[in-house]
Structure formats: C-alpha cells, structure tokens
Amino acid sequence: MDYRLGACLLLERLKENNMTQSDFARVMGVSRQFVNKLLSGERKMSLEFAYNAAYRLNCRITDLYVLEVVRKEAE
C-alpha cells in the first residue's frame, strides 16, 4: 500500500491561522501566484517547502494535503 498527495488543504490551514494568501506568500518568500498554484493543485509543495509551511502554520506536514491510499496489486 502506498500513498499519493490528493487535494491541497493549504487554504484551510491559512483560514485557521487568519492568514491571507498574500500574507503566507510573504512569510514563505514566494509569490502569491505560486501560492495560488499550490491551492489549485497545479503545483505540489516540495518536502522542504511543506516542512517550513507546516512550521509557520503550526500543523503537521500531513495536514497540508489529503493523503490518498493507492493499493498495489500483488506481484
């Protein structure tokens, strides 16, 4: 059994922290357009970015995405 990243939960974490996309972009040192691409699913966070985002949003890395279970067929 493996996992893959599903929907991005960043918007929910931002709301919990009363933070706008612009605020988050500024804190993370990225553009608001990049944050928007994360929210839309056009881009995925790198592990380094996710670690820093989780730290700044006071959550776990696993709180940033829905984790989908991928079942492998027996080999």
Buried (B, 14 or more C-beta within 10 A) or exposed (E): EEEEBEEBBBBBBBEEBEBEBEBBBBEBEBEBEBBEBBBEEEBEBEEEBBEBBBEBBEBEBEBBBEEEEEEEEEE
